[in-house]
Amino acid sequence: MQLNTSSLRRIALLIKRYFIINSNVILIAGATILGVLLANTVLNTYLNNKIFLESNFVSKASVYFFITGLVITSGIFRELKAFNKGWFYLMLPANPREKFLVARLVSSVGYSLVTMLALFLFSLLFSLIATLMFTPTFYLFNPFAFDFLNVVKHYLILQSMFFHGAIAFRIYNFFKTVLSVLGIITLFFLISGLTMRLVYGSWEFAVTEQLFTNKSFFVNLINQISKALYYFIFEPFLLTVSYFKFREKEI
């Protein structure tokens, strides 16, 4: 068997294997989360004079989608980290590129598509329950609506941080990743504040009027650079670092 080159068949088998092994966890966790979302939606509808608010449902579904996805991503390499299962994962007839790609696809695109379908089916169930309990209601969740697709877009980008955390940390991956991100953000603001203090002699950013004679130009420039870094550099950089870290774990 040639493992140096990637094989679509091996990738498909790895994806199938993941869902078979984790089918019970996926079903139980999915049913629990959808149950909580259903109870929350029914309660909000009742408190809102028995009127269903689509915007309220979409916002709550987006939060559940985002947080659940990050938790799943944090545990995507749980088998590799397990003392009694790690050796079996390492011996799978697939190269590191295929294992890495499958883990990434399952926790990003695969998770997003499955959740979109689940929310669509959930909307049918809710319509039935709302019709029986309150007033005739027919609502179909549109997973391709701009607002929700925008949530998915940001999830696919920010998820790369937790994907890296799933490889870098052995246990408590989700919490360690959150703490790491908060630490980096705090450090960034401390360095920024100290820089402002040393350069301008003030902790405040009230010098913008004298600093930027053409303020809109600099603001737009910073905005464009930030967007470019976020949309085109951030995710590829983290995935590249994650891949090399994964290779170290496999060696």
N, C-alpha and C positions, 0 to 999 in steps of 0.2 A: 504493500500500500504506500503510495506516494503522499507524504505529509508535508513536503516542502511547498507544494502548490495548493491553493485553496480550492475546495470543492463545494459546489452548491448542494450536492446531495448530503455531504457531511454537515453543512450548516443547517439544512432542513431537519436532519435527524437530531442535531443538538437542540434545536428549538422545540421539536416534538418531545424530546427527552425532558426538557425543563418543565413543560406544561404537564406532562404525565406525573413526574415526581412531585410537583408542587400543586397538583390539582385540588387536593383536599384543603390546603391552606388558602388557595385562591378562591375557592367556592365559599368557604366559611367567612373569610375576611370580606369578600365582595358582598355577600348576603348581609353581613353585619353592618357594613358602611351604608349600603342602600337602604337597609331597615332604619338606621338612624336618620338618614336623609328623608325617608318617607315620613317618619314620625314628625320630624322638624317641619316639613312642608305642610303636612296636614294641620299641625298646631298653628302655624303662621296663617294659614288660610282661614282657620276658625277664628283667630283673633282679629283678622282683617275683615270682619263682617261677612265671613264665608265667601270672600272674593279671592280668587287665585291671582297672584302677581307673578308674571313670568320673569321679570327682572330680578325679583327676590330669589326665585328658584335658581336661575342661572348663576347668580353671584355665589350662592351657597354651594352649588354643584362645582363651581370653579375652585373654591377653597378645598373641598373634599378631594377633588381631582389632583390638585397640586400637592397637598400634604401627603396623601396616600402614595402618590407616585414617588416622592422623595424617600419615603420610608421603605418602599419596595426596592428602590434603587440601592439604598444603603445596605440591604441584605442580599443583593444579587449574587455575591460571591460567598454566601454563607457556607456552601458545600466545600469550597476550597479551604476555608478557615477552620472547618470542623476537624477535630483531632482524629476521629474514627472514619471520616469520609474523604479527607483531603487527598490521601494517596490514590483513591479510586478515581477522583476527578483528574488528577495529574496523569493517570494512565489511560485516559480516554483516547481513542484513535483519532485525534484531531490536533492540528497545530495551534499554537498560542493565538495566531491571528484570528482563526475561526472561533475559538472560545471567547475571545475579547469582543469580536463583532457580534456574536450571538447575544452575549450579555448586554451589550449596548442596544441592540435592536429590540430585545425583549423588554427592557426597562424604559425605553423611549418611545419608538414608533409603535411597537406591539402593544404596550400598555395604553398608549393614547387611543389606538383604534378600538381595542377591546372596551375601554371605558366609554368611548363615544357610542358604541353599539349598546352597552348596558344602560346608559342614560336615556337613549332613545326608547328602549323597551320599558324602562322605568316610567317614562312619561305616559305610556299607554296604561300601565298599571295604576298610576296616580289618577289619570283621567277617569278610570272606572270607579275607583274608591271615592273620589271627589263628587262624582255624579250620584253615587249611592248615599253619601253622607250629607252633601250640601246641595248645590245646584248643578244642573247639567253642565259638565265641563269637558272640553276636548282640547287637549294640548299635546303637541308633538315637539319634542326637543329637537332642535336643529343643530347638529354638531358642527355644521359648516358655516354657522353664523359668524360674522366678523368678530364679535366680542369674545366668543369661546375660542375661535382659532387663534386670536391674539394671546389668550391664556396658554394655549398649547405651544405656541411659538416661544414664549418666555420660559415655559417649563422645559422644553427641549434644550434650551441654552443653559439655564441654571441647574438643570439636572446633572450636567457634567461635573459640577462641584461634588455632588453626593456620590456620583459614580467613581470619582477619584478617591473619595473618602472610603468607599466600600473596599477599595484595593489597599489603601494605605494603612487603615486601622484594622485591628484584629477583632475587637469586640466593641459594642456600643457605637457602631459606626455613625449612625444618624446623629446622636447627641454630640459626639466628638467633632463631626463635621460642622454642626451648628455653632459649637463653641469656637472652633477654628475660624469660621467666617466672621463671627462677632469680634474675635480678637484682632483679626486683620483690619476690619473696619475701624475699630477703636484705635489701633495703632496708626492707621492712615490719618484719622482726624487729629490725633495728638501731634504727629509730625507736621501736618498742615498748619495747626495752630502755633506750634513752636516756630515754624518758618515765618509765619506772618508776624510773630512777636519779634523775631530777630531782625527781619528785613524792614518792617514798617513801624516797629516800636509799639504795636497795639495788638490786642487779642481780637479785635473786631475787624470785620471786612468792610468797614465804613469808608475805606479809601478808594472804593471803586470809581467814584466820580473823578478823582484826580489821576487815578491809575489808568483808566480807559477814557481817553479823549473821544475815541469812537467806540463806545461801549458795545454797541450792537454787533460790530464786526468781530470782536474778541469773544463775545458770548456765543455767536453763531459758530465761530471756529472751534471753540471748546466743545460745543454741542455736537458738531459733526465728527470731531475726533473721538469723542466718547461713544457715539453711536457706532462708528467704524470698529472701535476696539471691542465693543459689546457684541455686535452681530457677526463680525468676521474673524476676530482674533481670539476672543475669550474661549469659546468652545473648542476650536481646533487645538489651541495651545494646551488646554487641560486634558483633552483626549490623547494628545501625543505623550504628555508626561505620564498619563495613566497607563498607556500601553507599555512603555518602558518599565514602569513600576510593576506591571503585571508580569512582564517577562522575567523580572528579578524574582518574583514569587514562584514562578514555575521552574526556575533553574535549581 
